């Protein structure tokens, strides 16, 4: 089993038929619900929108033995987050799409983007430190360059966790 992290939530990914799936309560916690099982109600209100490739109930081991558990594919988790109205839902949707992109494009794309962002930040920083000539420009471009590097660094962590 692979474990991915969204914010403070650890989500154990289950591989089923070659796809990644997550448990309903872990998705609920990631979406910011105080009671993660509230997501079950959210799902039930919109069950007609989910296909068998998006959700299933399977037997999973628990502390008390085998237990029927609802799981969602990444597409299903994304759709579930579309119905959620929590503060975390928007960021969770982006996170799931980033995982899908990483799986689709492969880790090399993410690594290329990470290296490009890192190199651009380092080159700009070096240019700014040459006798202070570029210091004014550096102050203007540092924040967006750092944000880009942070973004691709997070995606790189996802790729490493998925490999």
C-alpha positions in Angstrom: 0.0 0.0 0.0 1.2 3.5 -0.8 0.6 6.4 1.5 0.1 9.9 0.2 -0.1 13.0 2.3 -2.6 15.9 1.7 -2.0 18.6 4.3 -2.0 16.8 7.7 -4.0 13.8 6.4 -2.3 10.5 5.5 -4.2 8.6 2.8 -3.4 5.0 2.3 -3.8 4.3 -1.4 -5.1 0.8 -2.3 -4.2 -0.6 -5.7 -7.2 -2.3 -7.3 -7.2 -3.4 -10.9 -4.1 -1.3 -11.5 -5.7 1.9 -10.3 -5.2 3.8 -7.0 -8.2 4.0 -4.6 -8.7 5.6 -1.2 -11.0 4.9 1.7 -14.1 7.1 2.3 -13.1 8.2 5.9 -9.7 9.3 4.8 -11.1 11.3 2.0 -13.6 12.8 4.4 -10.7 13.8 6.8 -8.8 15.3 3.9 -11.8 17.3 2.8 -11.9 18.8 6.3 -15.1 17.2 7.7 -15.1 16.9 11.5 -16.9 13.6 11.1 -15.2 12.0 8.1 -18.3 9.7 7.6 -20.3 12.8 6.6 -18.8 12.1 3.2 -21.0 9.0 3.1 -24.1 11.3 3.1 -22.5 13.5 0.5 -21.9 10.4 -1.7 -25.5 9.0 -1.1 -27.0 12.3 -2.2 -25.1 12.2 -5.5 -24.7 8.4 -6.0 -26.3 8.5 -9.4 -23.2 10.5 -10.7 -20.7 7.8 -9.7 -19.9 4.8 -11.9 -18.5 1.5 -10.8 -15.1 2.7 -11.9 -15.3 5.5 -9.4 -16.5 3.8 -6.2 -16.9 0.3 -4.8 -17.5 -1.4 -1.5 -14.9 -4.0 -0.7 -13.7 -6.0 2.3 -10.6 -4.5 4.0 -8.8 -5.6 7.1 -9.4 -3.5 10.2 -8.6 -3.9 13.9 -11.9 -5.9 14.3 -11.3 -8.1 11.3 -12.5 -7.8 7.8 -14.9 -4.8 7.3 -16.9 -3.6 4.3 -15.4 -0.3 3.3 -16.4 2.2 0.5 -13.5 3.2 -1.6 -13.1 5.8 -4.4 -10.8 5.9 -7.4 -8.9 9.1 -7.9 -11.6 10.2 -10.4 -14.3 9.3 -7.8 -12.4 11.2 -5.1 -12.2 14.2 -7.4 -16.0 14.1 -8.1 -16.7 13.7 -4.4 -14.7 16.8 -3.7 -16.7 18.7 -6.3 -19.8 18.2 -4.2 -18.0 19.1 -0.9 -18.3 22.7 0.3 -15.4 22.7 2.7 -12.5 25.1 2.7 -10.1 22.2 1.9 -12.2 20.8 -1.0 -10.8 23.2 -3.7 -7.2 22.4 -2.8 -8.0 18.7 -2.5 -9.4 18.7 -6.1 -6.2 20.3 -7.4 -4.1 17.7 -5.4 -6.1 14.8 -7.0 -5.7 16.3 -10.5 -1.9 16.7 -9.9 -1.7 13.0 -9.0 -3.7 12.1 -12.1 -1.4 14.3 -14.2 1.7 12.7 -12.7 0.4 9.3 -13.5 -0.6 10.3 -17.0 2.5 12.3 -17.9 4.9 10.2 -15.9 7.5 11.3 -13.4 9.9 12.7 -15.9 7.7 15.6 -16.8 7.4 16.6 -13.2 11.1 16.3 -12.6 11.8 18.4 -15.7 9.5 21.2 -14.4 11.0 21.0 -10.9 14.6 21.3 -12.3 13.6 24.1 -14.6 12.0 26.1 -11.7 15.0 25.3 -9.4 17.5 26.5 -12.0 15.6 29.6 -12.8 15.4 30.6 -9.1 19.1 29.9 -8.6 20.2 31.8 -11.8 18.1 34.8 -10.8 19.5 34.8 -7.3 23.1 34.6 -8.6 22.4 37.5 -11.0 21.0 39.6 -8.1 24.0 39.0 -5.9 26.5 40.2 -8.6 27.5 43.5 -6.9 23.9 44.1 -6.0 23.1 45.2 -9.5 20.1 43.0 -9.9 18.8 43.3 -6.3 15.8 45.4 -7.2 14.7 43.0 -9.9 15.4 40.0 -7.6 13.0 41.5 -5.0 10.2 41.6 -7.7 10.7 38.1 -9.1 11.8 36.1 -6.1 8.2 35.3 -4.7 6.8 33.9 -8.0 9.9 31.9 -8.7 9.9 30.5 -5.2 6.2 29.7 -5.5 6.9 27.8 -8.8 9.7 25.9 -7.2 7.5 25.0 -4.2 4.7 23.8 -6.5 6.9 21.5 -8.5 8.7 20.3 -5.4 5.3 19.2 -4.0 4.5 17.4 -7.2 7.9 15.8 -7.2 7.1 14.3 -3.8 3.8 12.9 -5.2 5.7 11.3 -8.1 8.2 9.8 -5.7 5.4 8.4 -3.5 3.7 6.9 -6.6 6.8 5.2 -7.9 
